[in-house]
Amino acid sequence: MNSLFTPIRPRRIAEEIIEQIKELIARGELGPGERIPSERDLASLLGVSRPSVREAITVLEAMGFLESRQGGGTYVRSLAQTSLADPLSALVGEKDPQMLHALVEVRMGLESWSAYLAAQRARPDELDRMRILLEEMEGQAPSGGWDPELDSQFHYAITASTHNTLQVHVLDTIHSLFHATVHVALMEFYRKEGYIDILKKQHRDVYKAIAAGDPEGARQAMMTHLVMVEEKMAELLQNS
């Protein structure tokens, strides 16, 4: 019977810091790519010594939750970054048509569900972020199309507003692939008359459904948009 029990030991301060930061990451309060407070600021916020904070950050970096970047600062890593992103990076650089088509199929599942959840969960400030990005895209449209980065940010804003930590991390993991499909698709659409107006309407429809709190309408609007993108990627694949 005695072997069933393990002595309880007091937790060290660094362990408490580690658990708190891990919990914030799990809840999505600290998202992938987000910079955490400096060592000094964390020590002040938590009411602990800087050596304890330094020890906790070192452990979290070793565990793969945080990373220090050149130029200063410590950032939250994508939870799946090392297992998924690296092997695909070469294919992204080559803009491999088969890989881009496959990714659009992944996006159809991930982002249609993100739109559905966003319609249920998006906060007013998150809706404002989507609206601002949409208006910037529409403002650039008359010049022949908008910056692909704006398009990517709009889609990211939708996924972020799901408050589903794993979905955000998955999208962050495939960021370079994701951005490649956006860029390639937009360049193809911009070459054909009338497609800019179609794209504007599709993005506006997605936003309106999310803002109206219409989950099914948001899901359908996102699928309509991504089906058109998937068809374009399939066309490129056939011609490759």
Order of alpha helices (4+ residues) and beta strands (2+ residues): alpha-alpha-alpha-beta-beta-alpha-alpha-alpha-alpha-alpha-alpha-alpha-alpha
